[in-house]
Amino acid sequence: MEKQVLAVSRVMVAWQPIGISMGVYDMCLRYLKERKQFGAPLAAFQLNQQKLSLMLGDIQAMTLVGWRLCKLYDKGKMTPGHASLGKSWITLRARETVALGRELLGGNGILADFHVAKAFCDMEPIYTYEGTYDINSLVTGREITGFASFKAPEMSKHSRL
């Protein structure tokens, strides 16, 4: 039962970075359309369009992974490995997406006015809680291979707190 509760909470946590990424994308798109440089909106420059495309692709992929986890859960087929893979992969992509957003805003990406810096900071705890990226990857690996690559260390009789 405890494993199932953790798996479900990992799925719920996986949706948080999707929403954060969507907000950063929207903020960046508005900013790039409004801000002009060299007589043209920043949205007209190739590198900015490439970064926006990467962000949108990541958001769509994260959404599909989250949707798939919910479908597996609804059918009673979601495993701890599914949940761990979804949570770890989504948070990794979301960190990348938010970092790209910070880059797109240049110096304004670190100012509170644009909320991207806050999103950047909000992503770090999400990346970590409900199991770090590394631990969730190991849970997934255990399910894929059937071998646990980690075990809790045994306490020595002589150890003291």
Chimera marker file (.cmm) of the C-alpha trace (Angstrom):
<marker_set name="trace">
<marker id="1" x="0.000" y="0.000" z="0.000" r="1" g="1" b="0" radius="0.5"/>
<marker id="2" x="2.827" y="2.407" z="0.913" r="1" g="1" b="0" radius="0.5"/>
<marker id="3" x="4.451" y="1.959" z="-2.521" r="1" g="1" b="0" radius="0.5"/>
<marker id="4" x="1.145" y="2.715" z="-4.258" r="1" g="1" b="0" radius="0.5"/>
<marker id="5" x="0.643" y="5.918" z="-2.228" r="1" g="1" b="0" radius="0.5"/>
<marker id="6" x="4.148" y="7.064" z="-3.152" r="1" g="1" b="0" radius="0.5"/>
<marker id="7" x="3.533" y="6.192" z="-6.802" r="1" g="1" b="0" radius="0.5"/>
<marker id="8" x="0.284" y="8.182" z="-6.892" r="1" g="1" b="0" radius="0.5"/>
<marker id="9" x="1.880" y="11.173" z="-5.184" r="1" g="1" b="0" radius="0.5"/>
<marker id="10" x="4.708" y="11.073" z="-7.738" r="1" g="1" b="0" radius="0.5"/>
<marker id="11" x="2.144" y="11.312" z="-10.523" r="1" g="1" b="0" radius="0.5"/>
<marker id="12" x="0.501" y="14.301" z="-8.837" r="1" g="1" b="0" radius="0.5"/>
<marker id="13" x="3.886" y="15.971" z="-8.389" r="1" g="1" b="0" radius="0.5"/>
<marker id="14" x="4.705" y="15.331" z="-12.054" r="1" g="1" b="0" radius="0.5"/>
<marker id="15" x="1.887" y="17.690" z="-13.095" r="1" g="1" b="0" radius="0.5"/>
<marker id="16" x="3.316" y="20.663" z="-11.160" r="1" g="1" b="0" radius="0.5"/>
<marker id="17" x="6.348" y="21.205" z="-13.418" r="1" g="1" b="0" radius="0.5"/>
<marker id="18" x="4.117" y="20.923" z="-16.475" r="1" g="1" b="0" radius="0.5"/>
<marker id="19" x="2.059" y="23.880" z="-15.276" r="1" g="1" b="0" radius="0.5"/>
<marker id="20" x="5.169" y="25.851" z="-14.362" r="1" g="1" b="0" radius="0.5"/>
<marker id="21" x="6.655" y="25.173" z="-17.802" r="1" g="1" b="0" radius="0.5"/>
<marker id="22" x="3.465" y="26.303" z="-19.514" r="1" g="1" b="0" radius="0.5"/>
<marker id="23" x="3.519" y="29.549" z="-17.554" r="1" g="1" b="0" radius="0.5"/>
<marker id="24" x="7.152" y="30.217" z="-18.440" r="1" g="1" b="0" radius="0.5"/>
<marker id="25" x="6.495" y="29.478" z="-22.101" r="1" g="1" b="0" radius="0.5"/>
<marker id="26" x="3.533" y="31.870" z="-22.180" r="1" g="1" b="0" radius="0.5"/>
<marker id="27" x="5.542" y="34.603" z="-20.445" r="1" g="1" b="0" radius="0.5"/>
<marker id="28" x="8.448" y="34.166" z="-22.867" r="1" g="1" b="0" radius="0.5"/>
<marker id="29" x="6.272" y="34.184" z="-25.967" r="1" g="1" b="0" radius="0.5"/>
<marker id="30" x="4.565" y="37.427" z="-24.887" r="1" g="1" b="0" radius="0.5"/>
<marker id="31" x="7.896" y="39.006" z="-23.989" r="1" g="1" b="0" radius="0.5"/>
<marker id="32" x="9.568" y="38.034" z="-27.270" r="1" g="1" b="0" radius="0.5"/>
<marker id="33" x="6.669" y="39.399" z="-29.314" r="1" g="1" b="0" radius="0.5"/>
<marker id="34" x="6.655" y="42.727" z="-27.437" r="1" g="1" b="0" radius="0.5"/>
<marker id="35" x="10.380" y="43.416" z="-26.962" r="1" g="1" b="0" radius="0.5"/>
<marker id="36" x="12.167" y="44.834" z="-29.985" r="1" g="1" b="0" radius="0.5"/>
<marker id="37" x="15.851" y="44.711" z="-30.835" r="1" g="1" b="0" radius="0.5"/>
<marker id="38" x="17.508" y="45.894" z="-34.040" r="1" g="1" b="0" radius="0.5"/>
<marker id="39" x="14.127" y="47.071" z="-35.317" r="1" g="1" b="0" radius="0.5"/>
<marker id="40" x="12.354" y="43.704" z="-34.992" r="1" g="1" b="0" radius="0.5"/>
<marker id="41" x="10.582" y="41.760" z="-32.218" r="1" g="1" b="0" radius="0.5"/>
<marker id="42" x="12.851" y="39.277" z="-30.476" r="1" g="1" b="0" radius="0.5"/>
<marker id="43" x="10.379" y="36.598" z="-31.604" r="1" g="1" b="0" radius="0.5"/>
<marker id="44" x="11.601" y="37.146" z="-35.193" r="1" g="1" b="0" radius="0.5"/>
<marker id="45" x="15.121" y="35.852" z="-34.454" r="1" g="1" b="0" radius="0.5"/>
<marker id="46" x="16.003" y="32.268" z="-35.365" r="1" g="1" b="0" radius="0.5"/>
<marker id="47" x="17.638" y="31.226" z="-32.087" r="1" g="1" b="0" radius="0.5"/>
<marker id="48" x="14.688" y="32.510" z="-30.102" r="1" g="1" b="0" radius="0.5"/>
<marker id="49" x="12.251" y="30.628" z="-32.323" r="1" g="1" b="0" radius="0.5"/>
<marker id="50" x="14.324" y="27.465" z="-31.950" r="1" g="1" b="0" radius="0.5"/>
<marker id="51" x="14.245" y="27.762" z="-28.146" r="1" g="1" b="0" radius="0.5"/>
<marker id="52" x="10.495" y="28.400" z="-28.164" r="1" g="1" b="0" radius="0.5"/>
<marker id="53" x="10.004" y="25.330" z="-30.367" r="1" g="1" b="0" radius="0.5"/>
<marker id="54" x="12.069" y="23.198" z="-28.000" r="1" g="1" b="0" radius="0.5"/>
<marker id="55" x="10.107" y="24.497" z="-25.015" r="1" g="1" b="0" radius="0.5"/>
<marker id="56" x="6.758" y="23.781" z="-26.665" r="1" g="1" b="0" radius="0.5"/>
<marker id="57" x="7.873" y="20.301" z="-27.724" r="1" g="1" b="0" radius="0.5"/>
<marker id="58" x="8.971" y="19.543" z="-24.161" r="1" g="1" b="0" radius="0.5"/>
<marker id="59" x="5.667" y="20.808" z="-22.762" r="1" g="1" b="0" radius="0.5"/>
<marker id="60" x="3.652" y="18.677" z="-25.163" r="1" g="1" b="0" radius="0.5"/>
<marker id="61" x="5.755" y="15.605" z="-24.408" r="1" g="1" b="0" radius="0.5"/>
<marker id="62" x="5.496" y="16.180" z="-20.641" r="1" g="1" b="0" radius="0.5"/>
<marker id="63" x="1.725" y="16.522" z="-20.948" r="1" g="1" b="0" radius="0.5"/>
<marker id="64" x="1.465" y="13.260" z="-22.871" r="1" g="1" b="0" radius="0.5"/>
<marker id="65" x="3.570" y="11.406" z="-20.292" r="1" g="1" b="0" radius="0.5"/>
<marker id="66" x="1.413" y="12.817" z="-17.476" r="1" g="1" b="0" radius="0.5"/>
<marker id="67" x="-1.756" y="11.861" z="-19.361" r="1" g="1" b="0" radius="0.5"/>
<marker id="68" x="-0.435" y="8.336" z="-19.930" r="1" g="1" b="0" radius="0.5"/>
<marker id="69" x="0.339" y="7.913" z="-16.234" r="1" g="1" b="0" radius="0.5"/>
<marker id="70" x="-3.218" y="8.935" z="-15.359" r="1" g="1" b="0" radius="0.5"/>
<marker id="71" x="-4.633" y="6.458" z="-17.884" r="1" g="1" b="0" radius="0.5"/>
<marker id="72" x="-2.478" y="3.660" z="-16.449" r="1" g="1" b="0" radius="0.5"/>
<marker id="73" x="-3.624" y="4.588" z="-12.947" r="1" g="1" b="0" radius="0.5"/>
<marker id="74" x="-7.304" y="4.633" z="-13.996" r="1" g="1" b="0" radius="0.5"/>
<marker id="75" x="-6.930" y="1.124" z="-15.436" r="1" g="1" b="0" radius="0.5"/>
<marker id="76" x="-5.134" y="-0.114" z="-12.303" r="1" g="1" b="0" radius="0.5"/>
<marker id="77" x="-1.992" y="-0.835" z="-14.331" r="1" g="1" b="0" radius="0.5"/>
<marker id="78" x="0.354" y="1.893" z="-13.124" r="1" g="1" b="0" radius="0.5"/>
<marker id="79" x="3.446" y="0.549" z="-11.400" r="1" g="1" b="0" radius="0.5"/>
<marker id="80" x="5.934" y="2.343" z="-9.133" r="1" g="1" b="0" radius="0.5"/>
<marker id="81" x="8.375" y="2.231" z="-12.059" r="1" g="1" b="0" radius="0.5"/>
<marker id="82" x="5.897" y="4.008" z="-14.334" r="1" g="1" b="0" radius="0.5"/>
<marker id="83" x="5.334" y="6.725" z="-11.736" r="1" g="1" b="0" radius="0.5"/>
<marker id="84" x="9.057" y="7.134" z="-11.044" r="1" g="1" b="0" radius="0.5"/>
<marker id="85" x="9.923" y="7.336" z="-14.725" r="1" g="1" b="0" radius="0.5"/>
<marker id="86" x="7.211" y="9.920" z="-15.312" r="1" g="1" b="0" radius="0.5"/>
<marker id="87" x="8.167" y="12.060" z="-12.335" r="1" g="1" b="0" radius="0.5"/>
<marker id="88" x="11.898" y="11.978" z="-13.048" r="1" g="1" b="0" radius="0.5"/>
<marker id="89" x="11.615" y="12.542" z="-16.796" r="1" g="1" b="0" radius="0.5"/>
<marker id="90" x="9.013" y="15.305" z="-16.532" r="1" g="1" b="0" radius="0.5"/>
<marker id="91" x="10.964" y="17.230" z="-13.903" r="1" g="1" b="0" radius="0.5"/>
<marker id="92" x="14.165" y="16.915" z="-15.939" r="1" g="1" b="0" radius="0.5"/>
<marker id="93" x="12.445" y="18.281" z="-19.063" r="1" g="1" b="0" radius="0.5"/>
<marker id="94" x="10.754" y="21.020" z="-17.043" r="1" g="1" b="0" radius="0.5"/>
<marker id="95" x="14.093" y="22.174" z="-15.631" r="1" g="1" b="0" radius="0.5"/>
<marker id="96" x="15.374" y="22.405" z="-19.187" r="1" g="1" b="0" radius="0.5"/>
<marker id="97" x="12.278" y="24.271" z="-20.347" r="1" g="1" b="0" radius="0.5"/>
<marker id="98" x="12.422" y="26.814" z="-17.529" r="1" g="1" b="0" radius="0.5"/>
<marker id="99" x="16.167" y="27.304" z="-18.083" r="1" g="1" b="0" radius="0.5"/>
<marker id="100" x="15.514" y="28.033" z="-21.760" r="1" g="1" b="0" radius="0.5"/>
<marker id="101" x="12.880" y="30.548" z="-20.718" r="1" g="1" b="0" radius="0.5"/>
<marker id="102" x="15.356" y="32.243" z="-18.429" r="1" g="1" b="0" radius="0.5"/>
<marker id="103" x="17.820" y="32.432" z="-21.327" r="1" g="1" b="0" radius="0.5"/>
<marker id="104" x="15.215" y="33.893" z="-23.684" r="1" g="1" b="0" radius="0.5"/>
<marker id="105" x="14.562" y="36.801" z="-21.353" r="1" g="1" b="0" radius="0.5"/>
<marker id="106" x="18.262" y="37.600" z="-21.017" r="1" g="1" b="0" radius="0.5"/>
<marker id="107" x="18.933" y="39.832" z="-18.018" r="1" g="1" b="0" radius="0.5"/>
<marker id="108" x="15.201" y="40.199" z="-17.437" r="1" g="1" b="0" radius="0.5"/>
<marker id="109" x="15.071" y="36.451" z="-16.805" r="1" g="1" b="0" radius="0.5"/>
<marker id="110" x="16.505" y="36.970" z="-13.338" r="1" g="1" b="0" radius="0.5"/>
<marker id="111" x="14.172" y="39.830" z="-12.377" r="1" g="1" b="0" radius="0.5"/>
<marker id="112" x="11.082" y="39.244" z="-10.261" r="1" g="1" b="0" radius="0.5"/>
<marker id="113" x="8.974" y="41.301" z="-12.697" r="1" g="1" b="0" radius="0.5"/>
<marker id="114" x="8.790" y="38.466" z="-15.209" r="1" g="1" b="0" radius="0.5"/>
<marker id="115" x="8.275" y="35.538" z="-12.786" r="1" g="1" b="0" radius="0.5"/>
<marker id="116" x="10.688" y="33.302" z="-14.702" r="1" g="1" b="0" radius="0.5"/>
<marker id="117" x="13.328" y="33.482" z="-11.969" r="1" g="1" b="0" radius="0.5"/>
<marker id="118" x="10.697" y="32.402" z="-9.429" r="1" g="1" b="0" radius="0.5"/>
<marker id="119" x="9.688" y="29.491" z="-11.660" r="1" g="1" b="0" radius="0.5"/>
<marker id="120" x="13.370" y="28.613" z="-12.012" r="1" g="1" b="0" radius="0.5"/>
<marker id="121" x="13.670" y="28.450" z="-8.204" r="1" g="1" b="0" radius="0.5"/>
<marker id="122" x="10.342" y="26.603" z="-7.819" r="1" g="1" b="0" radius="0.5"/>
<marker id="123" x="11.551" y="23.823" z="-10.111" r="1" g="1" b="0" radius="0.5"/>
<marker id="124" x="14.441" y="22.802" z="-7.854" r="1" g="1" b="0" radius="0.5"/>
<marker id="125" x="12.432" y="21.421" z="-4.937" r="1" g="1" b="0" radius="0.5"/>
<marker id="126" x="10.003" y="19.706" z="-7.324" r="1" g="1" b="0" radius="0.5"/>
<marker id="127" x="12.978" y="18.035" z="-9.004" r="1" g="1" b="0" radius="0.5"/>
<marker id="128" x="13.971" y="16.734" z="-5.566" r="1" g="1" b="0" radius="0.5"/>
<marker id="129" x="10.894" y="15.870" z="-3.506" r="1" g="1" b="0" radius="0.5"/>
<marker id="130" x="8.953" y="12.622" z="-3.877" r="1" g="1" b="0" radius="0.5"/>
<marker id="131" x="12.339" y="11.110" z="-4.668" r="1" g="1" b="0" radius="0.5"/>
<marker id="132" x="15.213" y="12.825" z="-6.422" r="1" g="1" b="0" radius="0.5"/>
<marker id="133" x="15.738" y="12.372" z="-10.139" r="1" g="1" b="0" radius="0.5"/>
<marker id="134" x="18.454" y="9.813" z="-9.375" r="1" g="1" b="0" radius="0.5"/>
<marker id="135" x="16.374" y="7.752" z="-6.956" r="1" g="1" b="0" radius="0.5"/>
<marker id="136" x="13.373" y="7.721" z="-9.291" r="1" g="1" b="0" radius="0.5"/>
<marker id="137" x="15.675" y="6.612" z="-12.109" r="1" g="1" b="0" radius="0.5"/>
<marker id="138" x="16.894" y="3.736" z="-9.931" r="1" g="1" b="0" radius="0.5"/>
<marker id="139" x="13.323" y="2.712" z="-9.062" r="1" g="1" b="0" radius="0.5"/>
<marker id="140" x="12.567" y="2.628" z="-12.780" r="1" g="1" b="0" radius="0.5"/>
<marker id="141" x="15.772" y="0.699" z="-13.489" r="1" g="1" b="0" radius="0.5"/>
<marker id="142" x="14.878" y="-1.859" z="-10.835" r="1" g="1" b="0" radius="0.5"/>
<marker id="143" x="11.517" y="-2.421" z="-12.495" r="1" g="1" b="0" radius="0.5"/>
<marker id="144" x="13.065" y="-2.682" z="-15.963" r="1" g="1" b="0" radius="0.5"/>
<marker id="145" x="15.842" y="-5.115" z="-15.027" r="1" g="1" b="0" radius="0.5"/>
<marker id="146" x="14.493" y="-6.870" z="-11.952" r="1" g="1" b="0" radius="0.5"/>
<marker id="147" x="17.670" y="-5.948" z="-10.047" r="1" g="1" b="0" radius="0.5"/>
<marker id="148" x="17.772" y="-3.426" z="-7.212" r="1" g="1" b="0" radius="0.5"/>
<marker id="149" x="20.897" y="-1.310" z="-7.530" r="1" g="1" b="0" radius="0.5"/>
<marker id="150" x="20.415" y="0.304" z="-4.148" r="1" g="1" b="0" radius="0.5"/>
<marker id="151" x="19.768" y="-0.979" z="-0.664" r="1" g="1" b="0" radius="0.5"/>
<marker id="152" x="19.415" y="0.789" z="2.639" r="1" g="1" b="0" radius="0.5"/>
<marker id="153" x="22.637" y="0.451" z="4.612" r="1" g="1" b="0" radius="0.5"/>
<marker id="154" x="22.441" y="-1.655" z="7.738" r="1" g="1" b="0" radius="0.5"/>
<marker id="155" x="22.990" y="0.120" z="11.002" r="1" g="1" b="0" radius="0.5"/>
<marker id="156" x="25.902" y="-1.054" z="13.067" r="1" g="1" b="0" radius="0.5"/>
<marker id="157" x="25.235" y="-2.143" z="16.617" r="1" g="1" b="0" radius="0.5"/>
<marker id="158" x="27.854" y="0.366" z="17.664" r="1" g="1" b="0" radius="0.5"/>
<marker id="159" x="26.599" y="3.387" z="15.732" r="1" g="1" b="0" radius="0.5"/>
<marker id="160" x="25.266" y="6.298" z="17.719" r="1" g="1" b="0" radius="0.5"/>
<marker id="161" x="23.125" y="9.234" z="16.691" r="1" g="1" b="0" radius="0.5"/>
<link id1="1" id2="2" r="1" g="1" b="0" radius="0.2"/>
<link id1="2" id2="3" r="1" g="1" b="0" radius="0.2"/>
<link id1="3" id2="4" r="1" g="1" b="0" radius="0.2"/>
<link id1="4" id2="5" r="1" g="1" b="0" radius="0.2"/>
<link id1="5" id2="6" r="1" g="1" b="0" radius="0.2"/>
<link id1="6" id2="7" r="1" g="1" b="0" radius="0.2"/>
<link id1="7" id2="8" r="1" g="1" b="0" radius="0.2"/>
<link id1="8" id2="9" r="1" g="1" b="0" radius="0.2"/>
<link id1="9" id2="10" r="1" g="1" b="0" radius="0.2"/>
<link id1="10" id2="11" r="1" g="1" b="0" radius="0.2"/>
<link id1="11" id2="12" r="1" g="1" b="0" radius="0.2"/>
<link id1="12" id2="13" r="1" g="1" b="0" radius="0.2"/>
<link id1="13" id2="14" r="1" g="1" b="0" radius="0.2"/>
<link id1="14" id2="15" r="1" g="1" b="0" radius="0.2"/>
<link id1="15" id2="16" r="1" g="1" b="0" radius="0.2"/>
<link id1="16" id2="17" r="1" g="1" b="0" radius="0.2"/>
<link id1="17" id2="18" r="1" g="1" b="0" radius="0.2"/>
<link id1="18" id2="19" r="1" g="1" b="0" radius="0.2"/>
<link id1="19" id2="20" r="1" g="1" b="0" radius="0.2"/>
<link id1="20" id2="21" r="1" g="1" b="0" radius="0.2"/>
<link id1="21" id2="22" r="1" g="1" b="0" radius="0.2"/>
<link id1="22" id2="23" r="1" g="1" b="0" radius="0.2"/>
<link id1="23" id2="24" r="1" g="1" b="0" radius="0.2"/>
<link id1="24" id2="25" r="1" g="1" b="0" radius="0.2"/>
<link id1="25" id2="26" r="1" g="1" b="0" radius="0.2"/>
<link id1="26" id2="27" r="1" g="1" b="0" radius="0.2"/>
<link id1="27" id2="28" r="1" g="1" b="0" radius="0.2"/>
<link id1="28" id2="29" r="1" g="1" b="0" radius="0.2"/>
<link id1="29" id2="30" r="1" g="1" b="0" radius="0.2"/>
<link id1="30" id2="31" r="1" g="1" b="0" radius="0.2"/>
<link id1="31" id2="32" r="1" g="1" b="0" radius="0.2"/>
<link id1="32" id2="33" r="1" g="1" b="0" radius="0.2"/>
<link id1="33" id2="34" r="1" g="1" b="0" radius="0.2"/>
<link id1="34" id2="35" r="1" g="1" b="0" radius="0.2"/>
<link id1="35" id2="36" r="1" g="1" b="0" radius="0.2"/>
<link id1="36" id2="37" r="1" g="1" b="0" radius="0.2"/>
<link id1="37" id2="38" r="1" g="1" b="0" radius="0.2"/>
<link id1="38" id2="39" r="1" g="1" b="0" radius="0.2"/>
<link id1="39" id2="40" r="1" g="1" b="0" radius="0.2"/>
<link id1="40" id2="41" r="1" g="1" b="0" radius="0.2"/>
<link id1="41" id2="42" r="1" g="1" b="0" radius="0.2"/>
<link id1="42" id2="43" r="1" g="1" b="0" radius="0.2"/>
<link id1="43" id2="44" r="1" g="1" b="0" radius="0.2"/>
<link id1="44" id2="45" r="1" g="1" b="0" radius="0.2"/>
<link id1="45" id2="46" r="1" g="1" b="0" radius="0.2"/>
<link id1="46" id2="47" r="1" g="1" b="0" radius="0.2"/>
<link id1="47" id2="48" r="1" g="1" b="0" radius="0.2"/>
<link id1="48" id2="49" r="1" g="1" b="0" radius="0.2"/>
<link id1="49" id2="50" r="1" g="1" b="0" radius="0.2"/>
<link id1="50" id2="51" r="1" g="1" b="0" radius="0.2"/>
<link id1="51" id2="52" r="1" g="1" b="0" radius="0.2"/>
<link id1="52" id2="53" r="1" g="1" b="0" radius="0.2"/>
<link id1="53" id2="54" r="1" g="1" b="0" radius="0.2"/>
<link id1="54" id2="55" r="1" g="1" b="0" radius="0.2"/>
<link id1="55" id2="56" r="1" g="1" b="0" radius="0.2"/>
<link id1="56" id2="57" r="1" g="1" b="0" radius="0.2"/>
<link id1="57" id2="58" r="1" g="1" b="0" radius="0.2"/>
<link id1="58" id2="59" r="1" g="1" b="0" radius="0.2"/>
<link id1="59" id2="60" r="1" g="1" b="0" radius="0.2"/>
<link id1="60" id2="61" r="1" g="1" b="0" radius="0.2"/>
<link id1="61" id2="62" r="1" g="1" b="0" radius="0.2"/>
<link id1="62" id2="63" r="1" g="1" b="0" radius="0.2"/>
<link id1="63" id2="64" r="1" g="1" b="0" radius="0.2"/>
<link id1="64" id2="65" r="1" g="1" b="0" radius="0.2"/>
<link id1="65" id2="66" r="1" g="1" b="0" radius="0.2"/>
<link id1="66" id2="67" r="1" g="1" b="0" radius="0.2"/>
<link id1="67" id2="68" r="1" g="1" b="0" radius="0.2"/>
<link id1="68" id2="69" r="1" g="1" b="0" radius="0.2"/>
<link id1="69" id2="70" r="1" g="1" b="0" radius="0.2"/>
<link id1="70" id2="71" r="1" g="1" b="0" radius="0.2"/>
<link id1="71" id2="72" r="1" g="1" b="0" radius="0.2"/>
<link id1="72" id2="73" r="1" g="1" b="0" radius="0.2"/>
<link id1="73" id2="74" r="1" g="1" b="0" radius="0.2"/>
<link id1="74" id2="75" r="1" g="1" b="0" radius="0.2"/>
<link id1="75" id2="76" r="1" g="1" b="0" radius="0.2"/>
<link id1="76" id2="77" r="1" g="1" b="0" radius="0.2"/>
<link id1="77" id2="78" r="1" g="1" b="0" radius="0.2"/>
<link id1="78" id2="79" r="1" g="1" b="0" radius="0.2"/>
<link id1="79" id2="80" r="1" g="1" b="0" radius="0.2"/>
<link id1="80" id2="81" r="1" g="1" b="0" radius="0.2"/>
<link id1="81" id2="82" r="1" g="1" b="0" radius="0.2"/>
<link id1="82" id2="83" r="1" g="1" b="0" radius="0.2"/>
<link id1="83" id2="84" r="1" g="1" b="0" radius="0.2"/>
<link id1="84" id2="85" r="1" g="1" b="0" radius="0.2"/>
<link id1="85" id2="86" r="1" g="1" b="0" radius="0.2"/>
<link id1="86" id2="87" r="1" g="1" b="0" radius="0.2"/>
<link id1="87" id2="88" r="1" g="1" b="0" radius="0.2"/>
<link id1="88" id2="89" r="1" g="1" b="0" radius="0.2"/>
<link id1="89" id2="90" r="1" g="1" b="0" radius="0.2"/>
<link id1="90" id2="91" r="1" g="1" b="0" radius="0.2"/>
<link id1="91" id2="92" r="1" g="1" b="0" radius="0.2"/>
<link id1="92" id2="93" r="1" g="1" b="0" radius="0.2"/>
<link id1="93" id2="94" r="1" g="1" b="0" radius="0.2"/>
<link id1="94" id2="95" r="1" g="1" b="0" radius="0.2"/>
<link id1="95" id2="96" r="1" g="1" b="0" radius="0.2"/>
<link id1="96" id2="97" r="1" g="1" b="0" radius="0.2"/>
<link id1="97" id2="98" r="1" g="1" b="0" radius="0.2"/>
<link id1="98" id2="99" r="1" g="1" b="0" radius="0.2"/>
<link id1="99" id2="100" r="1" g="1" b="0" radius="0.2"/>
<link id1="100" id2="101" r="1" g="1" b="0" radius="0.2"/>
<link id1="101" id2="102" r="1" g="1" b="0" radius="0.2"/>
<link id1="102" id2="103" r="1" g="1" b="0" radius="0.2"/>
<link id1="103" id2="104" r="1" g="1" b="0" radius="0.2"/>
<link id1="104" id2="105" r="1" g="1" b="0" radius="0.2"/>
<link id1="105" id2="106" r="1" g="1" b="0" radius="0.2"/>
<link id1="106" id2="107" r="1" g="1" b="0" radius="0.2"/>
<link id1="107" id2="108" r="1" g="1" b="0" radius="0.2"/>
<link id1="108" id2="109" r="1" g="1" b="0" radius="0.2"/>
<link id1="109" id2="110" r="1" g="1" b="0" radius="0.2"/>
<link id1="110" id2="111" r="1" g="1" b="0" radius="0.2"/>
<link id1="111" id2="112" r="1" g="1" b="0" radius="0.2"/>
<link id1="112" id2="113" r="1" g="1" b="0" radius="0.2"/>
<link id1="113" id2="114" r="1" g="1" b="0" radius="0.2"/>
<link id1="114" id2="115" r="1" g="1" b="0" radius="0.2"/>
<link id1="115" id2="116" r="1" g="1" b="0" radius="0.2"/>
<link id1="116" id2="117" r="1" g="1" b="0" radius="0.2"/>
<link id1="117" id2="118" r="1" g="1" b="0" radius="0.2"/>
<link id1="118" id2="119" r="1" g="1" b="0" radius="0.2"/>
<link id1="119" id2="120" r="1" g="1" b="0" radius="0.2"/>
<link id1="120" id2="121" r="1" g="1" b="0" radius="0.2"/>
<link id1="121" id2="122" r="1" g="1" b="0" radius="0.2"/>
<link id1="122" id2="123" r="1" g="1" b="0" radius="0.2"/>
<link id1="123" id2="124" r="1" g="1" b="0" radius="0.2"/>
<link id1="124" id2="125" r="1" g="1" b="0" radius="0.2"/>
<link id1="125" id2="126" r="1" g="1" b="0" radius="0.2"/>
<link id1="126" id2="127" r="1" g="1" b="0" radius="0.2"/>
<link id1="127" id2="128" r="1" g="1" b="0" radius="0.2"/>
<link id1="128" id2="129" r="1" g="1" b="0" radius="0.2"/>
<link id1="129" id2="130" r="1" g="1" b="0" radius="0.2"/>
<link id1="130" id2="131" r="1" g="1" b="0" radius="0.2"/>
<link id1="131" id2="132" r="1" g="1" b="0" radius="0.2"/>
<link id1="132" id2="133" r="1" g="1" b="0" radius="0.2"/>
<link id1="133" id2="134" r="1" g="1" b="0" radius="0.2"/>
<link id1="134" id2="135" r="1" g="1" b="0" radius="0.2"/>
<link id1="135" id2="136" r="1" g="1" b="0" radius="0.2"/>
<link id1="136" id2="137" r="1" g="1" b="0" radius="0.2"/>
<link id1="137" id2="138" r="1" g="1" b="0" radius="0.2"/>
<link id1="138" id2="139" r="1" g="1" b="0" radius="0.2"/>
<link id1="139" id2="140" r="1" g="1" b="0" radius="0.2"/>
<link id1="140" id2="141" r="1" g="1" b="0" radius="0.2"/>
<link id1="141" id2="142" r="1" g="1" b="0" radius="0.2"/>
<link id1="142" id2="143" r="1" g="1" b="0" radius="0.2"/>
<link id1="143" id2="144" r="1" g="1" b="0" radius="0.2"/>
<link id1="144" id2="145" r="1" g="1" b="0" radius="0.2"/>
<link id1="145" id2="146" r="1" g="1" b="0" radius="0.2"/>
<link id1="146" id2="147" r="1" g="1" b="0" radius="0.2"/>
<link id1="147" id2="148" r="1" g="1" b="0" radius="0.2"/>
<link id1="148" id2="149" r="1" g="1" b="0" radius="0.2"/>
<link id1="149" id2="150" r="1" g="1" b="0" radius="0.2"/>
<link id1="150" id2="151" r="1" g="1" b="0" radius="0.2"/>
<link id1="151" id2="152" r="1" g="1" b="0" radius="0.2"/>
<link id1="152" id2="153" r="1" g="1" b="0" radius="0.2"/>
<link id1="153" id2="154" r="1" g="1" b="0" radius="0.2"/>
<link id1="154" id2="155" r="1" g="1" b="0" radius="0.2"/>
<link id1="155" id2="156" r="1" g="1" b="0" radius="0.2"/>
<link id1="156" id2="157" r="1" g="1" b="0" radius="0.2"/>
<link id1="157" id2="158" r="1" g="1" b="0" radius="0.2"/>
<link id1="158" id2="159" r="1" g="1" b="0" radius="0.2"/>
<link id1="159" id2="160" r="1" g="1" b="0" radius="0.2"/>
<link id1="160" id2="161" r="1" g="1" b="0" radius="0.2"/>
</marker_set>
